[in-house]
Amino acid sequence: MKLNKLSAIAAGELVGKEEIDIRGVAPVETAGAGDLVFVLEDKYLAPALSSPAAAVVAPLGAALRGKPGILVKNPRLALAQILPHFAPKPKLKPGVHKTAVVSAGARLGKRVTVGPFVYIGSGVEIGDETVIHPSVTIYDNVKIGKRVVIHAGARIGVDGYGFVWHENKYEKIPQIGTVVIEDDVELFANTCVARGTLGETRVGAGTKIDNLTHLAHNCRLGKHCAITALVGFAGSVTFGDHVSVGGMAGFNGHITIGENTVVMAKSGVTKDIPANSVVSGFPAVNHRDDLEIQASLRRLPEVIKKLKKAS
C-alpha cells in the first residue's frame, strides 16, 4: 500500500516520498525494507530512523532526518487504524457451533457468534453482534449487551463467595442476583465475573477487562474502564467512568474509586479513592507520595549503617 494512502487512513502529516510502497508493519528490531515502523515512545525514534524500515509513524513534531514517514497526534491510535489493512482478522461466521450448548430459555440477538464448547444457561439474554469464543460458560439469567466480545475460558455469572460461620461450619449464602454486561465490553481469556448476592454485578459500556481478572459479587464498573491482567476485586467495589488499573492490583470490598483515576500495577487499594487520582503502593496512596516512600526505604540501609557507626 502506498504511504500516502496510509497517511490518509491515519489523518496524518505525510513526510517524504508519498508514493513509496509499504508491504508490512514490523517492530523496529526486525524491520526490513518495505516495512512500516511505529514510534510509540520517544526512546524508539532513533532506532526507528536508523533501521532498514521504509518509513516510520511518529508523533507530530518529530524530526525524521530524511526518513519518509507519517506524523500523527497519537501513534498508538494510528497503529489501530493501519494494522487491519495488513493483517485483517478472519471474519467469524455468525451462528452457534455444533458443540455449544444453548439452553432452551436463552435468547440470542441477531448475528451472534457462539464458538465451540460454549455453555449458555437458561434465561440468558445476549445482544446483537456479540462474539463468544470457545469454552466460555455463561450461567443462568445473565444479560449481555450488543457487540460484546468474550474470549476463551471466561466464566460469567458464577456464584459470589458468600458464607456465614454457624455452629462450627460455613453456611452458604444463596447467590440469587445477576450479572449485566453492557454494550461494547470486551472480556479476555479466563476472566471470572461473579453474580450479585442480591441485585447485580455490572460492567459498564466499553469497558475492557484483561486475562485472569476476578470481578466479585455486586461490583459495579463504570463506562470505558481499562483493567489489565490478574486484577482481583472483593465484593461491592464501585468504579466511576474511565478508571484505568495496572496488572496485579487488588481492591478491598465496599470501596468506591472515582472517575478518571489511574491505579498503578500491584497496588493494594484499601479505601475510597477520589476522582482524578493517580495511586500506587500497598496500601495505595498518591503516586508521588509512594515514590517518596520507596526512595526513603532504599536509603534506609545506609542510614542504619551511619547510625551504628555514630553509636
Secondary structure, DSSP 8 states (H G I E B T S, - for coil): -BHHHHHHHTT-EEES-TT-B--EE--TTT--TTEEEE--SGGGHHHHHHSS-SEEEEETT---TT--EEEES-HHHHHHHHGGGTS-------EE-TT-EE-TT-EE-TT-EE-TT-EE-TT-EE-TT-EE-TT-EE-TT-EE-TT-EE-TT-EEEE----EEEETTEEEE-----EEEE-TT-EE-TT-EEE--SSSEEEE-TT-EE-TT-EE-TT-EE-TT-EE-TT-EE-TT-EE-TT-EE-TT-EE-SS-EE-TT-EE-TT-EE-S-B-TT-EEETTTTEEHHHHHHHHHHHHHHHHHHHHHHHH-
